Structure formats: structure tokens, C-alpha cells
Amino acid sequence: SGSIDAITSASSRAGGEEFSKPIFDDVRNEFNVGLTHLMGKSLLTVNGIYSTEKDYTSNTLAGTFQQYFAENNTSLQIGFVKSWDEIYPKTKSWTKKKNVFTLSANFSQILSKNFIFQILGSYSKNAGLLADVYEQVTLNDGTVTDPVHPDTRIRKSSAVKLKFRISSSSSIETGYRYYWDSWNIKSNTVNITYMKYISKHTIMSLGLRNYAQTRAFFFKPTYTADDLYKSVDIKLDSGHSTEYQIGFTILGGDRQHSLPFLDDDRMEYDFDINFYSRHSTTPYWYNGKNGLFATNINLGFRYRLR
């Protein structure tokens, strides 16, 4: 919950005869070992995660403790994440470290059979190499150099969510999040999601998310060699984004023999499509464009073992 806005990029494709074959920019391998222990009205979860990429390794320890009160109508969850990362870009001959420690809290209260209220907060300290060294900064004199960011960043956020039932077949979730950090970035995020049973086995969801942020104190459209910090990372520039989401969930079961793939009540099918647009004040260093428009389609299924 302490992150800024999500920015993604698609994998490139080869030219010529191989044009139809995607070339993946990166492949991540991840291993996860977890333990969950139920103690009365308390739930403790601990996870150890190791992941590796062609230029990055990460060791992460994460845990949450959740306590229920007032006949399970109230809950408090406290979590932590500690990661030890090593970065070794293919274009460089060095290895540098990055450490992240995050604390989070989530308070939930059932106000009635129709309303659920949540308060969330997080604190994160990032230290080490915090710049993407694959990006390149062009100075006023035409020379090119690596980006340089401060080596410490404190990130904080607070949020509220409200979920309420409109009818026996529909509900709305609304939320607001405020973020601020030691690099002087501040952001506001507002989201709303509408969910409805359009049949006994089909759930439709419609979502809207709007995000806006200010600029980091050291981010500038142009730099000179005398500037202490230099960056072309548009996630540190002022800007805004909007995301629209449409989703469908199809539930199996209830002896739907005419549709064999829906006959099993342990089966669930999901389809989501997101339309994302982003605008930054400064053009992106790689292609000179201020805007990004993307469509993301997800297809999946779940099978519940019992």
C-alpha cells in the first residue's frame, strides 16, 4: 500500500521472420515457503520468499498477525515486510544493495449487515540503490549519464474504505488513499467498484480508479553536470492516471449438466479487462511522449480442493 502508481511495459518483439515470436525482457523465478497458525481468534502468518532475475536477487521475510474482537465484527491486522535485495545490471560491472522495511496496519469494523468500514496505514523505509540504472539522463551539454537518486526514502500512506450492500444482489466499494514521502511526493487516489449478480452463477464488476501525484523535489525536465541528483523516471514526475475495469466471474455448480465446464461447484472462471491511461508533465525519456494508453486482459480459473 506504500507504492506509487503502477507503470508497466510490454515485452518487445523480434523483427524479420521472427516478428511473431515475443522476446521476453525478463523472467523471474520465485520460491515461497509459508506458515499459517490459528490461535483462537488470532491468526499468524509468516512467509519466506526468494526470487531471482537476470540482474536481481531478493530475499524477503514477511508476516502478519490478525486479531478478531467483538464476536468477529472487529479485526486488527498488523504486518511487516523486510527484504534484502542485490542489483547487478548487465550493463555494469558492480553489484549494489537495496533494503526495504515496511510496517502496515488494517483495522476493519462491521457497522451493520450492510456496511463494512476499514482504515489502513503503512510506513516504509527504503535504503540503497533506488534508481533504475538502465535509464539514461541526457544533460544540457548533450552528454549522457546514469540517474542518481537519494539513497534513502521514507514512504507513508493512509487510506479508508467503505463497503456497503445496495441490494441482495449488488454492492459498492469506495476508497480514498493519501500518500506522502521524504522525496516530497504526495498523491491522492480515489476508487469505486460496483459488483452485481446478473444471474445465480455470474457476477459482474465495474471499477473506476483515479490517481494524481506531485513531483519529487529533485526531479527536473533538464539537468546540468552540477546537479547532485538526476532522474528521468516519470514515476517521480507530477502526473495523473485513470483506470477503468470490467470483470466477470462465473461460478460452477447447481447441476449445470448442459454446460459440462460449469457442472462442478468447485470451479470458478474469471475474466477482467482494464483500460489504463497515464499522463506525466514531462515527456518520457525513451520515446518523448507524455501519455500512455494500455489495455490489460486477464483470463483465469480457480479450482477448490476439498
C-alpha positions as MATLAB code, in Angstrom:
seq = 'SGSIDAITSASSRAGGEEFSKPIFDDVRNEFNVGLTHLMGKSLLTVNGIYSTEKDYTSNTLAGTFQQYFAENNTSLQIGFVKSWDEIYPKTKSWTKKKNVFTLSANFSQILSKNFIFQILGSYSKNAGLLADVYEQVTLNDGTVTDPVHPDTRIRKSSAVKLKFRISSSSSIETGYRYYWDSWNIKSNTVNITYMKYISKHTIMSLGLRNYAQTRAFFFKPTYTADDLYKSVDIKLDSGHSTEYQIGFTILGGDRQHSLPFLDDDRMEYDFDINFYSRHSTTPYWYNGKNGLFATNINLGFRYRLR';
ca = [
       0.000    0.000    0.000;
       3.040    2.291    0.107;
       3.720    2.163   -3.597;
       3.180    4.933   -6.101;
       1.272    4.390   -9.318;
       1.947    1.187  -11.240;
       3.810    1.587  -14.530;
       4.268   -1.383  -16.823;
       5.882   -2.018  -20.209;
       5.242   -4.725  -22.745;
       7.894   -7.148  -23.982;
       9.471   -6.330  -27.324;
       9.210   -8.463  -30.460;
      11.877   -9.598  -32.858;
      11.900   -8.325  -36.445;
      12.037  -10.143  -39.776;
      10.935  -13.760  -39.874;
      10.734  -13.907  -36.078;
       8.334  -10.978  -35.828;
       5.542  -13.156  -34.447;
       7.644  -14.549  -31.594;
       7.803  -12.483  -28.393;
      11.170  -11.882  -26.781;
      10.687  -11.617  -23.039;
      12.529   -8.733  -21.416;
      12.923  -10.684  -18.203;
      11.989  -13.931  -16.474;
      11.533  -14.170  -12.716;
      11.828  -17.361  -10.669;
      10.279  -17.212   -7.214;
      10.201  -19.669   -4.309;
       7.867  -19.198   -1.353;
       7.626  -21.058    1.970;
       4.835  -20.063    4.345;
       3.355  -20.983    7.707;
      -0.132  -20.107    8.976;
      -1.152  -20.767   12.587;
      -4.634  -20.259   14.028;
      -4.731  -19.468   17.758;
      -8.309  -18.988   18.919;
      -9.360  -15.639   17.470;
      -5.829  -14.838   16.295;
      -4.162  -15.724   13.005;
      -0.396  -15.646   12.482;
       1.195  -15.934    9.036;
       4.915  -15.975    8.188;
       6.372  -16.241    4.672;
       9.896  -16.538    3.335;
      10.384  -15.595   -0.326;
      13.397  -15.895   -2.602;
      13.260  -14.529   -6.152;
      15.835  -14.106   -8.856;
      16.055  -12.408  -12.249;
      18.881  -11.986  -14.727;
      20.097   -8.861  -12.887;
      18.372   -9.001   -9.495;
      18.005  -11.250   -6.445;
      15.741  -10.698   -3.473;
      15.315  -12.347   -0.073;
      12.122  -11.397    1.745;
      10.658  -12.189    5.154;
       7.006  -11.204    5.615;
       4.497  -11.747    8.381;
       1.014  -10.736    9.509;
      -0.855  -11.025   12.793;
      -4.635  -10.687   12.771;
      -6.832  -10.486   15.861;
     -10.637  -10.644   15.913;
     -12.809   -8.936   18.539;
     -16.491   -8.380   19.375;
     -17.835  -11.661   18.020;
     -15.626  -11.311   14.914;
     -17.221   -7.967   13.964;
     -13.921   -6.141   14.527;
     -10.461   -7.117   13.333;
      -6.972   -5.640   13.562;
      -4.178   -6.807   11.271;
      -0.526   -5.813   11.658;
       2.063   -6.776    9.075;
       5.715   -6.376    8.242;
       7.920   -6.983    5.215;
      11.721   -6.989    5.245;
      13.652   -7.540    2.021;
      17.360   -7.736    1.225;
      18.000   -7.206   -2.492;
      21.083   -7.273   -4.694;
      21.196   -5.481   -8.050;
      23.785   -6.275  -10.727;
      22.833   -4.636  -14.072;
      24.073   -6.372  -17.197;
      25.468   -3.069  -18.443;
      27.580   -2.536  -15.292;
      30.443   -4.326  -13.556;
      29.262   -3.737   -9.989;
      26.708   -5.119   -7.525;
      24.752   -2.859   -5.194;
      22.246   -3.469   -2.422;
      18.740   -2.296   -1.668;
      16.925   -2.914    1.624;
      13.246   -2.291    2.319;
      11.392   -2.464    5.636;
       7.621   -1.937    5.725;
       5.079   -1.884    8.544;
       1.347   -1.893    7.844;
      -1.905   -1.907    9.808;
      -5.503   -2.636    8.816;
      -8.497   -2.020   11.085;
     -11.878   -3.382    9.927;
     -15.264   -2.845   11.541;
     -18.622   -4.332   10.555;
     -21.024   -1.475   11.238;
     -24.129   -3.409   10.225;
     -25.141   -6.242    7.936;
     -24.869   -3.731    5.076;
     -21.710   -1.751    5.936;
     -18.017   -2.580    6.466;
     -15.521    0.187    7.296;
     -11.720   -0.082    7.020;
      -8.765    2.127    7.966;
      -5.335    1.257    6.535;
      -1.870    2.694    7.022;
       1.733    1.906    6.128;
       5.287    3.068    6.812;
       8.233    2.025    4.646;
      11.954    2.768    4.716;
      13.934    2.163    1.517;
      17.735    2.325    1.525;
      20.460    1.630   -1.042;
      20.246    1.811   -4.824;
      16.850    3.403   -5.526;
      17.377    4.406   -9.171;
      16.870    2.406  -12.364;
      20.358    2.461  -13.899;
      19.038    1.230  -17.257;
      17.500    4.655  -17.724;
      19.789    7.359  -19.112;
      19.819   11.086  -18.334;
      20.816   13.479  -21.121;
      22.405   16.655  -19.710;
      22.128   20.145  -21.149;
      25.550   19.810  -22.801;
      24.438   16.672  -24.682;
      26.354   14.136  -22.575;
      24.617   11.084  -21.170;
      24.911    9.835  -17.592;
      23.309    7.383  -15.177;
      20.468    8.591  -12.926;
      21.342    9.463   -9.340;
      18.672    9.326   -6.619;
      18.911    9.880   -2.853;
      19.895    6.617   -1.161;
      17.123    6.787    1.474;
      13.392    7.171    1.073;
      10.690    7.159    3.751;
       7.221    6.389    2.398;
       3.898    6.687    4.258;
       0.269    6.200    3.357;
      -3.162    6.165    4.947;
      -6.453    5.038    3.462;
     -10.105    4.471    4.203;
     -12.501    2.017    2.561;
     -16.243    1.576    2.811;
     -18.120   -1.432    1.516;
     -21.896   -1.396    1.541;
     -24.684   -3.542    0.158;
     -27.183   -1.887   -2.156;
     -29.485   -4.879   -2.521;
     -29.438   -8.616   -2.022;
     -27.562   -8.958   -5.322;
     -25.319   -5.871   -5.522;
     -22.730   -3.906   -3.542;
     -20.337   -0.949   -3.859;
     -16.820   -0.487   -2.516;
     -15.327    3.014   -2.322;
     -11.896    4.094   -1.133;
      -9.551    7.021   -0.714;
      -5.770    6.875   -0.188;
      -3.291    9.630    0.650;
       0.444    9.064    0.165;
       3.486   11.178    1.086;
       7.236   10.563    1.271;
      10.617   12.139    2.069;
      11.149   12.981   -1.618;
       8.234   15.406   -1.358;
       5.871   13.320   -3.494;
       2.242   13.496   -2.439;
      -0.584   11.624   -4.113;
      -4.332   11.132   -3.887;
      -6.141    8.016   -5.100;
      -9.917    7.568   -5.342;
     -11.561    4.340   -6.448;
     -15.056    2.894   -6.687;
     -16.147   -0.641   -7.630;
     -19.684   -1.854   -8.298;
     -20.454   -5.591   -8.112;
     -23.678   -7.349   -9.032;
     -25.038  -10.853   -9.507;
     -26.505  -10.756  -13.012;
     -27.521  -14.397  -12.627;
     -27.175  -17.088   -9.989;
     -23.758  -18.044  -11.325;
     -22.444  -14.805  -12.856;
     -21.007  -11.783  -11.047;
     -20.230   -8.565  -12.908;
     -17.907   -5.839  -11.603;
     -17.342   -2.283  -12.842;
     -14.465   -0.235  -11.449;
     -13.017    3.264  -11.740;
      -9.714    4.455  -10.237;
      -8.233    7.952  -10.441;
      -4.715    8.825   -9.288;
      -2.781   12.121   -9.144;
       0.631   12.963   -7.686;
       3.111   15.811   -7.265;
       6.772   15.880   -8.355;
       9.820   14.722   -6.349;
      11.886   17.619   -5.020;
      14.873   16.827   -7.270;
      13.031   15.938  -10.485;
      13.514   18.448  -13.329;
      12.867   18.373  -17.100;
      16.589   19.054  -17.749;
      19.821   18.734  -15.747;
      23.375   20.020  -15.710;
      26.515   18.201  -14.587;
      26.445   20.203  -11.339;
      23.064   18.818  -10.222;
      23.503   16.443   -7.281;
      20.515   14.264   -8.208;
      19.340   13.388  -11.706;
      16.366   11.330  -12.841;
      14.196   10.666  -15.885;
      11.860    8.289  -14.028;
       8.387    9.646  -14.808;
       7.038    7.912  -11.689;
       8.792   10.769   -9.873;
       7.203   13.470  -12.034;
       3.852   15.123  -11.447;
       1.033   13.464  -13.323;
      -2.252   11.629  -13.185;
      -3.797    8.375  -14.355;
      -7.234    6.840  -14.803;
      -8.173    3.174  -14.929;
     -11.466    1.551  -15.957;
     -12.162   -2.091  -15.152;
     -14.828   -4.554  -16.311;
     -14.888   -8.058  -14.856;
     -16.982  -11.208  -14.882;
     -16.844  -14.196  -12.549;
     -18.655  -17.393  -13.496;
     -19.350  -19.890  -10.704;
     -19.879  -23.573  -11.315;
     -22.274  -25.971   -9.655;
     -26.019  -26.480   -9.245;
     -26.115  -29.444  -11.646;
     -25.453  -27.476  -14.822;
     -25.175  -30.649  -16.903;
     -25.882  -28.806  -20.148;
     -22.570  -26.937  -19.661;
     -20.013  -29.540  -18.524;
     -17.346  -26.972  -17.709;
     -19.759  -25.429  -15.135;
     -21.024  -28.653  -13.603;
     -18.504  -28.691  -10.730;
     -19.279  -26.248   -7.893;
     -15.543  -26.115   -7.044;
     -14.761  -24.412  -10.354;
     -14.620  -20.651  -10.933;
     -13.815  -18.736  -14.127;
     -12.618  -15.123  -14.172;
     -12.368  -12.555  -16.938;
     -11.113   -8.975  -16.491;
     -10.293   -6.182  -18.898;
      -8.659   -2.923  -17.793;
      -8.266    0.301  -19.759;
      -5.411    2.401  -18.366;
      -4.308    5.917  -19.299;
      -1.487    7.947  -17.746;
      -0.237   11.486  -18.344;
       3.027   12.913  -16.970;
       4.064   16.574  -17.049;
       7.466   15.748  -18.573;
       7.724   13.500  -21.668;
       9.077   10.003  -21.157;
      12.833    9.949  -21.840;
      12.666    6.900  -24.108;
      10.002    7.937  -26.651;
       9.309   11.615  -25.885;
       5.615   11.031  -25.130;
       3.649   12.407  -22.176;
       0.881    9.842  -22.313;
       0.481    6.094  -22.044;
      -2.604    4.103  -23.036;
      -2.809    0.397  -22.291;
      -5.318   -2.440  -22.297;
      -4.813   -5.384  -19.963;
      -6.830   -8.601  -20.358;
      -6.776  -11.375  -17.747;
      -8.293  -14.842  -18.088;
      -8.147  -17.388  -15.316;
      -9.829  -20.156  -13.417;
      -9.799  -21.458   -9.865;
     -10.429  -24.963   -8.601;
     -11.134  -25.506   -4.906;
      -9.742  -28.733   -3.478;
     -11.669  -30.452   -0.707;
];
